[in-house]
Amino acid sequence: MTPTVATGQTQCSSIGRAPTSALPAELWLLILEQTSIQEASHLWLTVRRISRQFRDIVERLFSSSYLTAFAMTLSLPRRDPTSGALLWPGTPIPRAQMNMSPNGLSSDGRYIYFRSPSVLSEGTRVESVEELKNTSVLPLERLEAATVWVHFTQNQLTGLQMHVPRHVSWDREQGAWIWKLEWKNLMTQFYEKKREQRLAKAPTRSMPVRQRWSKRGHESA
């Protein structure tokens, strides 16, 4: 999405070169809103770090548009995956997992709240989350011990296993668990881990044969 200008062997981002004051913030926001979901990582890790103005614009874009596409999935097996020991007796959790969806930001805009469903289902079986909590099948301790996957959109295949702060509380009015996180830290952690994962999978470029022979000759000289 970011236009580039070639100079010899170097390509420089035109956004990085242009003075950010050349266009008003609202116009930049309109421009960056055209960025595809696939380029959200570039927005957060690169464009956002160009200047204070771009940081504010990108964060406004995320808080108004992109954050609602994030979700968390908690892995809730009854048994220890390694030893097979029973950790959580009682009624099995349907599908052995629970999805948590965005439920708004805090009044100061610092935190995002993820909300559990009020019921969990699998086939014809339906379980109340409140009942599971009250019968100690789904207590706070189990949520705090759960493996957390964070994903963009409802496609769990895009998810990453992440260690996030465990600020979880029960909302009696909604009959659901609420997980509070600093969303800017979450975005940075998510996209940096995505980048590390992508770089680890990138194929290594082998040295051309002529260059290898030239290098050997130089070393033996």
Summary of the structure (lengths in Angstrom):
residues: 221
radius of gyration: 23.4
end to end distance: 48.2
largest distance: 79.3
contacts: 545
relative contact order: 0.11
helix: 43%
strand: 26%
